[in-house]
Amino acid sequence: MKKLALYYSFDDKTRRMAYSKEDELKVDKMVEIKEVKRRSKFNTVIPGIFEAMKLKKPEIEPLGVDLNEYGTIIIFMPLWGGYPAPAMNSVIELIPKGKNIELYMTSPGGKSIKSADNTSNEIQKRGALVTKYVDVMVT
């Protein structure tokens, strides 16, 4: 079963963590998620956190990969204010039915208490199965 890893990283921390796990997780392909409208540091800190809390879904660039070709999709998801970065809400909407999803939630505190159940539930509503959920502290 082929494995795809998706990640979004504004400050490079989640990207570094994702690539550090690539061999261990036997990832076949890594894809970076990019928002169409690039964020400045200013509109990430305060507005971005409020967008994350409200589960906003900004437009993201095409992934350039067919998600249906992979049995497992690993998502490295940074938390902003305890909630998935807005770009990751857009990714969740793209998950095909029947996929196994492994979530790695990255944050400075390493805890996703505020969003763990909601994120898993949103993925399960898509007809996918969350098979792993890991909180990761990134500094």
Secondary structure, DSSP 8 states (H G I E B T S, - for coil): --EEEEE--SSSHHHHHHHHHTTTTT-SEEEE--BSS---SHHHHTHHHHHHHTT----B---SS-GGG-SEEEEEEEEETTEE-HHHHHHHTT--TT-EEEEEEEESS---TTTHHHHHHHHHHTT-EEEEEEEEE--
